[in-house]
Structures are given as structure tokens and as C-alpha cells.
Amino acid sequence: MSNVCLCVAAGSSTNHHSLIVASTAAKQSAPIFEQPLRNTTVQRGEEILLSTQVSGQLRPALEWNKDGLKILPAQPRINQYADSQGNATLTVSRGEVGDSGEYSCQAENSLGRDFTHCRVSVITAKSRDGKESLKEGPALTITRPLADLTLHEGHRGTLECECRASVKPQVEWYHDNRLVAVSRTLRTYFDGRLAMLKIFEADSREHNGKYECRFVVGDEVATSQATIAVEGMFNHFLIKHRH
């Protein structure tokens, strides 16, 4: 990113000169998805449209994936678009049953990366009418539980918990049995499948402890727990000098 510099020379009768240099630059930041992807269901033959919005300076590079595999830009029926405002779309024309799956978009620049996920279902007209198929199996299941996390003071970290549900559940996060409040250094996301709790500046005084992710659908509740340990600067100093 270019800097804007201003040089001013000031003189006096004694011929002394001074040079003042002022530099301004746009604030740089890691990417954050302001508008996550949403689960989508279409009939066979209809267009699949996935849209999201990401912020970040420097402008991040985007990568789309399906079931963990990169989607190449020049594939038939697929079009990827992104503008300078951070809006990004992926369209698949004439959707087929084989287009169903887990889609994700990753944004990355030199300061960090972020990602968003969704589920795409392409069904026939007959299966759309057959609501009984949606009720097979448990209505709410955790498919990927939380995992313990260790962070250094001031660093970033993410807790992730994945679920499967017949309808989109409500998500609640708890820290040491208290409901988590979103703040400047802590944010939560949920795209209908993957719940994330992101810490942007780890602080041992604020973020140490036990975390619980709770999914709720009607009377059903599914939970997962994990511990975040933040190594403070003093602990880091001791560990470093022990070696």
C-alpha cells in the first residue's frame, strides 16, 4: 500500500533549515467476513447463488472450496465474482444433485485470514415435497466438538464447533458458566452448521477458562466444552529462560 508523504522546508535568517516529513497510510487489518454464507436449497436445474461480504485492508485474496477441494475459476457452469467493496459471489448454473455439499470461502492477506461455510442441497421436486426425509435421525447432533486451545498473550485464536440439525439451531457461548458477551477482542459467528468463537487479542486476565458451545432446537440441547489457556508475558518469559 502506498504512503502519502509531505515534505516542508522552513528557513530563517540564519540559514538554518529543517525538514518535516509527515506520512499517512490507511489502516491495515486482517480480513473479516461481515456477511457469512447461508445454507441454500435449490431444485435440480435451478441456479445456485452463494454470496458473502468481507472487509480487510490490505485487500484479501479469496478462495472458494467445495467439500475441502479448491474450486478452480474456469470450471464449466461456475462463475466467481468479487468487487472492490468486498462483495463476493459464487454461482453454479443448472444445479445438479452432485453439486450438493459443503462450500466455503476463505479470505487471506498478509495480516491474517478468515473463512465462512455453508451447506448446499440440490434436490428433485419430489424430494422437496417429501418432508419426512428431513426428520430421519436425531434432530440435533454435534459432528465436531470443541478442542482445547493454548494462546500466547496478544495473539489470535478460534474455537470451532460443528453441528447437524433438522432446522437451524440457536447458539449460545458460555465462559466459566457465564453467557459470553461480544466485545472488541471477542466475536462469535454461526452459519447454520459451524459455530465459531474468535479471540482477536488474547488476554490471560480475560480469556482464560472453560468455554461451552450450546446448540438449542426446541427442547433439544447439544453442548461441547473446551478450555482456553492464555500464556501471559510473565509465563512466556519463565518458559523461555528455563531452556
N, C-alpha and C positions, 0 to 999 in steps of 0.2 A: 504494500500500500504506500502511496507517495505521501511525503510530508510537504507542508507548505511552510516556507521559511521567509522571514522578514529581516532584512539587514538594515540598520540605521547607523550612520556615521555622524557623530556630533563633535564639533570643534570649538576651540576657544582662542583667545588672543595669544595664548602661549603655545599655540600649535600642537597642543595635546589632543589626541583623538581617541575615541572609544568606539568599540564595535559591539552592538547589541544584536544578538541573534535570538529570534523567537521561533519556536517550532510548534506546530499544532498538528495533530493527527487524529483521525477518527478513532473512537474507542473500539478496540478489538475484543471479540468474545467468541467462545465456543458455540457451536450450533445447538439450538433447542427447538424441538417440534412444538409449535404453538397450537397447531391443529392436527391431532393424530388421525391415522387411518381408522375407518369404521368397517365393521363386518358388513358384508354385502351378499345378497342372494338374488340371482337373476335366473330367468328361464333360458333354456338352451336356445341359442340363436340371437339372444339379446347382447347388447354391448356391456362389457364390464368397465366401470369407471371408478378408479381409485384416486382420491385427491388428498393432499396434505399441504401444510404450510410450515416452513422452517425459518428461523431467524438466526443470525450469526454474522459477525464481521471478524475475520475475512469471509468472503462468500464461500460456503461449503460446497464440496463435490458430493453428488448424490449417486447412490447405487440401489437398484431395485433387485429383490430376490424373491424366488418362489420355492417354498419347501427347502430353504437353505442354499439354493443354487442361484447364481447371478443371472439376471435376465439381460441378455445382450440387446443393444439398441436396435439392431437391424433384423429382428425376427419378424416373420410374416404375422399379420393381424395385430401386432403390438406396436404401440406408439408411446414414447416417453417425451414429456414436455416439462420445462422449468423456465421461469422468468426471473427477472432481476429483483422482484419483490419477495422471492422465497416461495411462491406458489409452484407446486409440482403435481403432475398428474401422470397416471399410467392407464392407458385404455387398451382393451382387448376386444376387437370386433368379432362378431358372430361367436359368442361364447360357447364352448363345448364342455361336456362333463369333465373331461381331462384337465380343464383349466381350474377346477376346484383345488383349493389348497391354502396353505399359509403364505401370505405375502408380507414383505417387509420393505421399508425404505430406510436407508442409512445415510446420514449426512455427516461429513467429516471435513475439518480444516486443521491447520497446524496447531490449534489450541485445544482440540478435543473432538468428540463425536457424540451423536445421539441417534436413536432409531425409534421406529414405530411399527406396529404389526397389525394385521387384521386377517380374518378368515373370509375366503370367497367360496360360495357354494353355487354351482351351476346345476339346475335341476330340470326335469321334464315337467310338462304341465300336469301330468298325472301325479307325480310325487309332491308337487306344491299343494295339491288338494288333500293329499294323504297325511294329515297332521299326526296320525298315530305314530309315524316313524320318528317324530321328534321326542316322543315320550319313552322311547326304549332306553333301558339302562338308568343309572342314577341321574337325578335332575341336577346334581351339583357334585363335582369331583375335582380335587386338586391333582393336576397331572405333573406339576413340577414344584416341589416345595421350596421354601426359603433355605438359603445356605449361610452359615456364619461368615462374617466379613471382618477383616482387620485392615484399618486405615492408618496412614500417618497424618499427623496434625496438619490441617490446611489442605489436604488432598480431597479428591472426589471419590465417591463410591455409590454403588447401586445395589439395592435388594430387589430381587425379582421373584414373583410367584405366579404360576400359570394355572388356570382352571378350565374345566369344561362344564358348560351349563346349558340347560334347555332354553332358558331365557337369560338376558344379560343381568348378572347379579349386581348388588350394591357392594362396594368395597370400603372397608374401614381399616385404618392402620392404628396400632397402639404401640406406645413406647413406655415400658415399665408400667403397664396396665392403665395408661392414660391415653386418651384419644389424641392422635398426632395433629398438630396444627401446622398448616403450610406457612413457611417463613422465607426470608431472603436466602437462607442456606439449605432449605429442605423443601422439596416439592414431590407430589405424588401424581401418577399417571395411570390410566386404565383404558384399554382399547376394546374391552369386552372379553378378552382372553388372558392378556398378560397385564399384571399389576406391578408397578414399579415405584419404589421409593428412592429418590435421588438426594444425596447429600453433596453439596457443592463446595463447602469449606468445612471439613471435619474439625470438630472441636471436642476435646476429651471431656470438657465440663458440660456439654450439651447433648452429645450424641452417643456416649457410651450407654450400653444397657441391652435389655431384651426387647425385641420387636415382634409384633404379631400382625399378620395379614389375615383379615377376616372377610370371607365372601358370604353374602346373605341372599337367598332366594326364598321369599315367603317365610315359612317356618324352618327351612333348612339352613344350616350354618356349617361352613367348612373353614378350618383355620390352619395356619402354619406359623411356626416360630423360629427365630434365629437371634443370634447375638452379634452386636457390632462392638468391636474393641478399637478405640482410637488411641494410638500411641502418641502421647504428648511429647513436647520437645525435650523435657527433662528425662523421660524414659528412653527416648531415642539417643540422648547423649550418653546415658549409662550403658546401654547396649553396645553402642559404638566403641566405647572405651574399654569394655570388657574383652574385646577382641584385639 
